[in-house]
Amino acid sequence: MVLCKKREKPLFTLSQLLCFFSGIFILQMGVAIQVRTERGLGCWDSVNLGISKLFNSSISLASFTVGVIMVILAGVIRKGRFRFTTLITAFCMGFGTDICLFITSFFTISSESWRVYPFLALGILLAGIGFALYLQSGLPPNALDDFTLALTERYPIDIGKAKLVVDISGLLIAFLLKGPIGLGTIFITLLVGPCAGVFNKVWKSILRK
């Protein structure tokens, strides 16, 4: 009698990988455009810069430290389930940012204020689209986004509202740490979350078909 081995389920599918890497690329392209406008960083980027200046450390070390703190907070919200794999995704995002900054370096954005803001709006839109898409993959998000997801699992709020809460918290922390905050930072903080909430529903409806 020959026993057939049960086929093992793959760790991830091709569609998951496409959602994951496409979403990260779109998200980081949005971030790169925001950086090129020079109207302020995202709130958590400002936090990282504030920490690096306060402790005279590298930005990457500050970012990793914030990531570890977010893993711990998300684990507490989930009552002891810690997801340190999210730090790997954070590394992928950092690499993606470097690539997108290189790509956008070939384009010139006018320094005139009225011409900058359409590009800032594009950056915010792409960030919301990419954020919503890569979360649909079901693969580990980065530590900060996983903390956002943990809030939606514990409390009756959707992803858009949860991100808005997290980003406003980051804005307040950046202010206390004297991180760089510009008008663009305010727009990014207030608009990326709601934008992600809208596109989260859009991607869900598309990917279910």
C-alpha positions in Angstrom: 0.0 0.0 0.0 1.5 3.3 -1.1 0.8 6.3 1.1 0.5 9.6 -0.8 2.2 12.4 1.0 0.0 15.4 1.6 1.0 18.3 -0.5 2.4 21.0 1.6 0.8 24.5 1.3 3.3 27.0 0.0 4.4 29.8 2.3 3.1 32.4 -0.2 1.6 32.5 -3.7 2.6 34.4 -6.8 -0.3 36.7 -6.4 0.7 37.5 -2.8 4.2 38.4 -4.0 2.9 40.6 -6.8 0.6 42.5 -4.3 3.4 42.8 -1.8 6.3 44.1 -4.0 4.0 46.1 -6.3 2.4 47.8 -3.3 5.8 48.5 -1.7 7.1 50.0 -5.0 4.1 52.3 -5.4 4.2 53.3 -1.7 7.9 54.1 -1.8 7.5 55.9 -5.1 5.0 58.1 -3.4 7.4 58.7 -0.5 10.2 59.5 -2.9 8.1 62.1 -4.6 7.1 63.6 -1.2 10.8 63.9 -0.4 11.6 65.6 -3.7 9.0 68.3 -3.1 11.1 69.4 0.0 7.9 70.4 1.8 8.4 68.2 4.9 8.9 64.5 5.6 6.3 62.0 6.7 5.7 62.2 10.4 7.5 59.0 11.3 10.5 59.9 9.1 10.6 63.1 11.1 10.5 61.0 14.3 13.5 59.0 13.1 15.5 62.1 12.2 14.6 63.7 15.6 15.8 60.6 17.4 19.0 60.5 15.4 19.8 64.1 16.3 18.9 63.7 19.9 21.1 60.7 20.5 23.7 61.5 17.7 23.0 58.2 16.0 22.4 57.1 12.4 18.9 57.4 10.9 18.9 53.7 10.1 19.5 52.9 13.8 16.8 55.3 14.9 14.4 53.7 12.3 15.3 50.2 13.6 14.7 51.2 17.2 11.3 52.6 16.4 10.5 49.4 14.5 11.4 47.3 17.6 9.3 49.5 19.8 6.3 49.1 17.4 6.8 45.3 17.3 6.6 45.2 21.1 3.5 47.5 21.2 1.7 45.5 18.6 2.6 42.3 20.6 1.1 43.8 23.7 -2.1 44.7 21.9 -2.3 41.1 20.5 -1.7 39.8 24.1 1.7 38.3 23.6 1.9 37.5 19.9 5.0 39.3 18.6 5.8 39.5 14.9 9.6 40.2 14.5 9.4 39.1 10.8 7.9 42.6 10.2 11.5 44.0 10.6 12.4 42.1 7.4 9.7 44.0 5.5 11.0 47.3 7.0 14.4 46.4 5.4 12.6 45.8 2.0 10.9 49.1 2.3 14.2 50.9 3.0 15.7 49.3 -0.1 12.7 50.3 -2.1 13.0 53.9 -0.9 16.6 54.0 -2.1 15.6 52.7 -5.6 12.7 55.1 -5.9 14.8 58.1 -4.8 17.3 57.1 -7.5 14.5 57.0 -10.1 13.0 60.3 -9.1 16.4 62.0 -9.2 16.2 62.0 -13.0 13.1 64.3 -12.8 13.1 68.0 -11.8 10.4 69.4 -9.6 10.0 73.1 -9.7 10.8 74.9 -6.4 7.8 77.3 -7.0 5.3 76.6 -4.3 2.2 76.4 -6.5 3.9 73.9 -8.8 5.2 71.7 -5.9 1.8 70.9 -4.4 0.4 68.9 -7.3 3.5 66.6 -7.0 2.9 66.4 -3.2 -0.7 65.4 -3.9 0.5 62.7 -6.3 3.0 61.5 -3.7 0.2 61.2 -1.1 -2.1 59.5 -3.5 0.6 56.9 -4.5 1.4 56.3 -0.9 -2.2 55.6 0.0 -2.6 53.3 -3.0 0.6 51.4 -2.4 -0.1 51.1 1.4 -3.5 49.5 0.8 -2.2 47.2 -1.9 0.8 45.7 -0.1 -1.4 45.0 3.0 -3.7 42.9 0.8 -0.9 40.4 0.2 -1.3 39.0 3.7 2.5 38.9 4.1 4.1 40.6 7.1 3.9 44.4 6.9 6.6 46.6 8.3 6.6 47.1 12.1 4.8 50.4 12.0 2.1 49.2 9.7 1.7 46.0 11.7 1.0 48.1 14.7 -1.7 49.9 12.7 -3.2 46.5 11.8 -3.1 45.4 15.4 -5.2 48.4 16.3 -7.9 47.3 13.8 -7.8 43.8 15.2 -8.3 45.0 18.8 -10.6 48.0 18.3 -13.6 48.6 16.0 -11.9 51.0 13.5 -10.9 50.5 9.9 -7.4 50.7 8.4 -7.8 54.3 7.3 -8.8 55.6 10.7 -6.1 53.5 12.5 -3.4 54.9 10.2 -4.6 58.4 10.9 -4.4 57.8 14.6 -0.9 56.4 14.3 0.3 59.2 12.0 -1.1 62.0 14.2 0.7 60.3 17.2 3.9 60.3 15.1 3.4 64.0 14.3 3.1 64.8 18.0 6.2 62.8 18.8 8.1 64.4 16.0 7.2 67.8 17.4 8.4 66.9 20.9 11.7 65.5 19.4 12.1 68.7 17.3 12.1 66.7 14.1 11.7 68.5 10.8 8.0 69.4 10.3 6.7 71.3 7.3 3.4 72.0 5.7 3.8 68.9 3.6 4.2 66.8 6.8 0.7 68.0 7.9 -0.9 67.1 4.6 0.9 63.7 4.5 -0.3 63.0 8.1 -3.9 63.9 7.5 -4.4 62.5 4.0 -2.5 59.3 3.6 -4.6 57.4 6.1 -8.0 58.3 4.7 -6.6 57.7 1.1 -5.4 54.2 2.2 -8.8 53.5 3.7 -10.6 54.3 0.4 -8.2 52.2 -1.7 -8.2 49.3 0.8 -11.9 48.8 -0.1 -11.0 49.2 -3.8 -8.3 46.6 -3.7 -10.4 44.2 -1.7 -13.2 44.3 -4.3 -10.8 43.9 -7.2 -8.7 41.1 -5.7 -11.8 39.1 -4.7 -12.9 38.7 -8.3 
